[in-house]
Amino acid sequence: MKINSSQPIIKYKVLIVSRETSKGESILVETNLQFNTQLHTIFLFFGKASIETVSFIEQQFMSALRNDEPSKNYYTTIQFFPDTEQINFLSDLNKATTFPASADYILIQMEEEPSALLQENIEKLAKENQYQLEAIFLNSPSKPVSSQFSNQHTFSLPISNFSVQSNGDQLKKYLLEPEKTYHIIGDTHECLEELMTLLEKSGFSFNSSGKIIKRPDPSHQFILLGDSIDKGKNTKAILEFLYLNLEHFYFVIGNHESFVYHYLQGKIKNANEEIVSRFF
């Protein structure tokens, strides 16, 4: 089967269970719906705002999105905007989608016939702040969506059992243990001697090859925030040191590592060669 990549891929499973009455009529007993999505998604709910639709959003949809991990102080952040006509709506939406809020999920109850300008402004904020957009039609026929939308869905309410699967479980693998002490080191830019001196002051010892032979108590963890390479003209030495001691640090990929990786793979075209030679 050939799939047209320009069409949205619907990602949910529906199980409808029914039974017959004594008169031979089929009635709905239970509807199970499993919905797949990802973190940093803005959901636009289209259709008439009614007690049923708002109740579904607040009590079922929002509840199903929650994927808390209290032991690591992680709680899913969800922002619901029930009224786009509020004066500060766009300003509040921008705050909700930018640091330090950066809500995991944004839910917006749209008007039945939203203006093109409103939708355009929402799409612009989503793109600027790197949020996925999904359209959900509640008890309403679906309509053509913008090319900015990754998916569109049509739900017929009521839904008895609603569940969500997302990539939140992947994020939870990287949550830090709150009882430990974390030392944050950023932007070493190949200053290897300075980095080793800093680590020595924190309780590390090295052999002649630069391998760590003693480190602080495991209750102290060290995070390198990225940009370990470039600018220092000492690329080989810093990479060998970090590779030799991988097990002692948490690593975050910086913009320099990301640039070099994609540049070497040929995925970055027409880069300014002067900038590349000076900084990378």
PLY file of the C-alpha trace (Angstrom):
ply
format ascii 1.0
element vertex 280
property float x
property float y
property float z
element edge 279
property int vertex1
property int vertex2
end_header
0.00 0.00 0.00
1.41 3.39 -0.97
1.06 6.07 1.67
0.72 9.69 0.63
3.15 11.50 2.93
1.22 14.74 2.50
-1.76 13.27 4.38
-1.80 13.16 8.19
-1.39 9.73 9.74
-4.10 9.00 12.30
-2.57 7.39 15.37
-5.24 5.91 17.60
-7.08 2.64 18.12
-10.81 2.39 18.81
-12.61 -0.61 20.25
-16.41 -0.40 20.30
-18.31 -3.01 22.30
-22.09 -3.31 21.76
-24.90 -5.65 22.63
-28.41 -6.27 21.38
-31.53 -5.35 23.32
-34.55 -7.63 23.61
-35.92 -5.82 20.56
-32.86 -6.63 18.51
-31.46 -3.10 18.65
-27.72 -2.63 18.99
-26.70 -0.21 21.73
-23.28 1.15 22.64
-21.89 -0.36 25.82
-18.31 0.82 25.89
-15.88 2.72 23.68
-12.16 2.34 24.28
-9.81 4.77 22.56
-6.00 4.66 22.70
-4.35 7.85 21.47
-0.67 8.28 20.53
1.12 11.62 20.72
4.35 13.22 21.92
5.59 15.79 24.41
5.44 19.46 23.41
2.20 19.23 21.49
-0.53 21.86 21.14
-3.98 20.30 20.74
-6.65 22.41 19.09
-10.17 21.20 19.92
-12.74 22.14 17.27
-16.51 21.86 17.62
-19.27 23.37 19.71
-18.20 24.07 23.29
-20.62 22.10 25.44
-20.63 20.55 28.90
-19.85 17.20 27.28
-16.86 18.42 25.26
-15.33 20.51 28.05
-15.85 17.64 30.49
-14.04 15.27 28.11
-11.10 17.67 27.77
-10.75 18.41 31.47
-11.60 15.05 32.99
-10.51 12.48 30.43
-8.02 14.00 28.01
-5.99 15.94 30.58
-6.06 13.04 33.03
-4.82 10.61 30.38
-1.93 12.92 29.46
-0.55 12.88 33.00
2.58 10.79 33.40
3.97 11.96 36.76
7.03 10.62 38.56
6.69 12.01 42.11
9.79 10.17 43.38
11.88 12.33 41.04
9.85 15.52 41.41
8.50 15.29 37.89
4.92 16.33 37.22
3.38 16.62 33.76
2.62 20.26 32.96
-0.61 20.87 31.06
-2.05 24.28 30.17
-5.70 24.49 29.11
-7.08 27.56 27.35
-10.90 27.28 27.28
-11.42 30.69 25.64
-9.36 32.15 22.81
-11.27 35.44 23.01
-9.49 36.49 26.21
-7.51 39.70 25.66
-4.21 38.15 26.77
-4.70 34.77 25.09
-1.80 34.93 22.62
0.51 36.48 25.22
-0.38 33.76 27.74
0.05 31.07 25.08
3.51 32.39 24.28
4.46 32.28 27.98
3.17 28.72 28.30
5.27 27.52 25.35
8.56 29.25 26.25
11.11 28.77 29.02
10.76 28.49 31.97
7.18 27.20 31.54
7.52 25.15 28.32
4.43 23.12 29.20
4.47 19.48 28.15
1.05 19.85 26.54
-1.15 22.80 25.54
-4.90 22.34 25.08
-6.95 25.03 23.31
-10.73 25.06 22.96
-11.26 26.70 19.57
-14.35 28.48 18.34
-16.58 26.61 15.91
-15.39 28.92 13.13
-12.02 30.35 14.25
-10.62 33.23 12.29
-7.78 32.56 9.88
-5.68 35.15 11.73
-6.11 33.39 15.08
-5.08 30.04 13.67
-2.17 31.64 11.84
-0.92 33.23 15.09
-1.18 29.90 16.95
0.72 28.13 14.16
3.41 30.81 14.25
3.92 30.43 18.02
4.01 26.65 17.69
6.70 26.82 15.02
8.80 29.40 16.87
8.68 27.45 20.12
9.03 24.02 18.49
5.64 22.56 19.38
3.77 19.98 17.34
0.20 20.88 16.36
-2.71 18.44 16.32
-6.37 19.10 15.50
-9.16 17.25 17.29
-12.79 17.53 16.17
-15.25 16.68 18.95
-18.71 15.63 17.80
-18.04 17.64 14.68
-17.19 16.74 11.07
-13.50 17.19 10.40
-12.43 19.89 8.01
-9.23 20.37 6.02
-6.41 21.35 8.35
-3.37 23.51 7.87
-0.16 22.02 6.49
1.33 22.94 9.87
-0.75 20.25 11.59
0.89 16.87 12.07
-2.41 15.04 12.59
-6.14 15.53 12.78
-8.62 13.34 14.65
-12.39 13.07 14.95
-13.83 11.83 18.24
-17.47 10.97 18.84
-18.39 11.42 22.47
-18.98 9.89 24.91
-15.84 7.74 25.17
-15.89 5.35 28.12
-12.17 4.60 28.38
-9.59 6.99 26.98
-5.83 6.40 27.23
-2.73 8.12 25.87
0.68 6.82 24.92
3.48 9.35 24.43
7.25 9.62 24.50
7.05 10.85 28.10
8.35 7.49 29.31
11.54 8.09 27.33
12.01 11.44 29.08
11.53 9.81 32.49
14.61 7.64 31.89
16.72 10.80 32.08
15.26 12.31 35.24
17.90 12.96 37.87
17.67 11.46 41.32
16.73 14.33 43.67
18.75 13.07 46.67
22.09 13.52 44.88
24.24 16.63 44.50
24.88 17.76 40.92
27.85 19.76 39.68
27.15 21.57 36.41
30.04 22.31 34.04
29.37 24.14 30.79
31.24 25.22 27.63
34.76 23.96 28.27
35.63 24.53 24.56
38.70 22.28 24.61
40.25 23.91 27.71
41.36 20.49 28.94
43.90 21.63 31.56
41.37 23.99 33.12
38.74 21.26 33.15
41.08 18.78 34.84
42.09 21.41 37.42
38.43 22.09 38.18
37.78 18.37 38.57
40.79 17.92 40.82
39.45 20.63 43.12
36.23 18.62 43.27
38.04 15.44 44.37
39.10 13.72 41.13
42.54 12.16 40.50
44.04 11.06 37.17
46.80 8.73 35.99
49.40 9.75 33.42
47.02 8.91 30.56
44.30 11.20 31.92
42.06 8.36 33.07
40.18 9.02 36.30
41.48 6.73 39.07
39.67 8.41 41.96
36.45 10.38 42.08
34.17 11.95 44.69
31.49 9.98 46.50
28.77 8.67 44.10
26.28 10.98 45.80
28.00 13.72 43.78
27.30 13.59 40.05
28.87 15.74 37.33
27.05 17.06 34.27
28.85 18.45 31.22
26.42 20.80 29.47
27.98 20.52 26.03
30.17 22.69 23.81
33.20 20.69 24.91
34.71 21.06 21.44
35.81 23.94 19.15
37.49 27.29 19.70
40.36 25.81 21.76
42.46 24.16 19.01
42.69 21.06 21.23
39.96 18.86 19.77
41.74 15.50 19.78
42.90 15.78 23.40
39.51 16.83 24.84
37.67 14.08 22.93
40.14 11.42 24.04
39.85 12.57 27.67
36.04 12.53 27.64
35.86 9.18 25.85
38.32 7.67 28.33
36.13 8.81 31.25
32.60 8.43 29.88
31.26 6.56 32.91
31.97 9.45 35.29
29.78 12.13 33.66
26.35 12.93 32.33
26.61 14.52 28.89
24.35 17.02 27.12
24.90 17.64 23.41
25.72 21.31 22.82
25.13 23.32 19.66
28.80 22.86 18.66
28.65 19.07 18.90
25.35 19.09 17.03
26.70 21.35 14.29
29.88 19.34 13.73
28.01 16.03 13.71
25.53 17.20 11.07
28.19 19.12 9.11
30.41 16.03 8.81
27.40 14.03 7.63
26.76 16.56 4.90
23.39 17.58 6.33
24.35 21.25 6.65
24.68 22.93 3.27
26.11 26.34 2.32
27.65 26.97 5.75
29.75 30.13 6.05
33.26 28.72 5.61
34.89 31.57 7.55
32.71 30.83 10.57
33.36 27.09 10.20
37.13 27.57 10.09
37.19 30.04 13.02
34.76 28.39 15.42
34.40 24.76 14.34
0 1
1 2
2 3
3 4
4 5
5 6
6 7
7 8
8 9
9 10
10 11
11 12
12 13
13 14
14 15
15 16
16 17
17 18
18 19
19 20
20 21
21 22
22 23
23 24
24 25
25 26
26 27
27 28
28 29
29 30
30 31
31 32
32 33
33 34
34 35
35 36
36 37
37 38
38 39
39 40
40 41
41 42
42 43
43 44
44 45
45 46
46 47
47 48
48 49
49 50
50 51
51 52
52 53
53 54
54 55
55 56
56 57
57 58
58 59
59 60
60 61
61 62
62 63
63 64
64 65
65 66
66 67
67 68
68 69
69 70
70 71
71 72
72 73
73 74
74 75
75 76
76 77
77 78
78 79
79 80
80 81
81 82
82 83
83 84
84 85
85 86
86 87
87 88
88 89
89 90
90 91
91 92
92 93
93 94
94 95
95 96
96 97
97 98
98 99
99 100
100 101
101 102
102 103
103 104
104 105
105 106
106 107
107 108
108 109
109 110
110 111
111 112
112 113
113 114
114 115
115 116
116 117
117 118
118 119
119 120
120 121
121 122
122 123
123 124
124 125
125 126
126 127
127 128
128 129
129 130
130 131
131 132
132 133
133 134
134 135
135 136
136 137
137 138
138 139
139 140
140 141
141 142
142 143
143 144
144 145
145 146
146 147
147 148
148 149
149 150
150 151
151 152
152 153
153 154
154 155
155 156
156 157
157 158
158 159
159 160
160 161
161 162
162 163
163 164
164 165
165 166
166 167
167 168
168 169
169 170
170 171
171 172
172 173
173 174
174 175
175 176
176 177
177 178
178 179
179 180
180 181
181 182
182 183
183 184
184 185
185 186
186 187
187 188
188 189
189 190
190 191
191 192
192 193
193 194
194 195
195 196
196 197
197 198
198 199
199 200
200 201
201 202
202 203
203 204
204 205
205 206
206 207
207 208
208 209
209 210
210 211
211 212
212 213
213 214
214 215
215 216
216 217
217 218
218 219
219 220
220 221
221 222
222 223
223 224
224 225
225 226
226 227
227 228
228 229
229 230
230 231
231 232
232 233
233 234
234 235
235 236
236 237
237 238
238 239
239 240
240 241
241 242
242 243
243 244
244 245
245 246
246 247
247 248
248 249
249 250
250 251
251 252
252 253
253 254
254 255
255 256
256 257
257 258
258 259
259 260
260 261
261 262
262 263
263 264
264 265
265 266
266 267
267 268
268 269
269 270
270 271
271 272
272 273
273 274
274 275
275 276
276 277
277 278
278 279
